[in-house]
Amino acid sequence: MPIAAAADCVPPERPFLPQSREDIRAYADLLRSDFEDYIADIQEYFRCLDAERQRAFQEAREVSEDYGKLIELLD
């Protein structure tokens, strides 16, 4: 998975659940599919956020090291 910025991690749209029991029964297959797609998509979203978090921590570590070098050179 390529590294992505958090802005590239797009949360999925929450699936719609009708209020009416009759509508739920009438569209059960479509609704089930929408919910299953959401579950798969939210897992991908979490993986994207985790990858960005790891990238940001690594970058922060490197910047801290660079800052330490800067301070040493200025002393």
Legacy VTK file of the C-alpha trace (Angstrom):
# vtk DataFile Version 3.0
C-alpha trace
ASCII
DATASET POLYDATA
POINTS 75 float
0.000 0.000 0.000
1.516 3.341 -0.955
1.996 5.861 1.806
-0.801 8.418 1.858
-1.415 11.607 3.752
-4.335 11.592 6.170
-6.222 13.810 3.725
-6.019 10.913 1.246
-7.836 8.643 3.703
-11.476 9.092 2.790
-14.017 7.700 5.238
-16.815 5.675 3.698
-20.352 6.933 3.699
-22.501 5.444 6.437
-25.082 3.036 4.992
-28.721 4.064 5.059
-31.148 2.010 7.127
-34.809 2.677 6.443
-37.106 3.238 9.402
-39.848 1.030 8.033
-39.646 -2.719 8.671
-41.399 -3.285 5.368
-38.750 -1.291 3.505
-35.993 -3.160 5.295
-37.500 -6.482 4.266
-38.171 -5.314 0.716
-34.596 -4.111 0.223
-32.848 -6.634 2.469
-30.339 -7.823 -0.156
-29.392 -4.300 -1.178
-29.122 -3.152 2.444
-27.037 -6.171 3.430
-24.696 -5.456 0.513
-24.407 -1.778 1.500
-23.527 -2.693 5.084
-20.991 -5.330 4.010
-19.387 -2.833 1.625
-19.216 -0.286 4.440
-17.508 -2.770 6.756
-14.900 -3.578 4.094
-14.402 0.114 3.297
-14.070 1.191 6.945
-11.375 -1.446 7.429
-9.489 -0.008 4.459
-9.955 3.479 5.914
-8.474 2.336 9.236
-5.492 0.804 7.395
-4.968 4.101 5.571
-5.065 6.056 8.836
-2.677 3.578 10.482
-0.221 3.924 7.589
-0.368 7.721 7.803
0.112 7.589 11.566
3.223 5.416 11.146
4.582 7.739 8.455
3.975 10.812 10.617
5.687 9.234 13.647
8.709 8.311 11.525
8.858 11.819 10.101
8.589 13.343 13.586
11.416 11.086 14.779
13.612 12.186 11.857
12.798 15.871 12.394
13.664 15.517 16.102
17.009 13.990 15.164
17.655 16.791 12.664
16.763 19.358 15.315
19.237 17.729 17.690
21.943 18.027 15.011
21.031 21.690 14.484
21.319 22.431 18.200
24.700 20.658 18.353
26.013 22.681 15.425
24.837 25.965 16.939
26.467 25.320 20.328
LINES 1 76
75 0 1 2 3 4 5 6 7 8 9 10 11 12 13 14 15 16 17 18 19 20 21 22 23 24 25 26 27 28 29 30 31 32 33 34 35 36 37 38 39 40 41 42 43 44 45 46 47 48 49 50 51 52 53 54 55 56 57 58 59 60 61 62 63 64 65 66 67 68 69 70 71 72 73 74
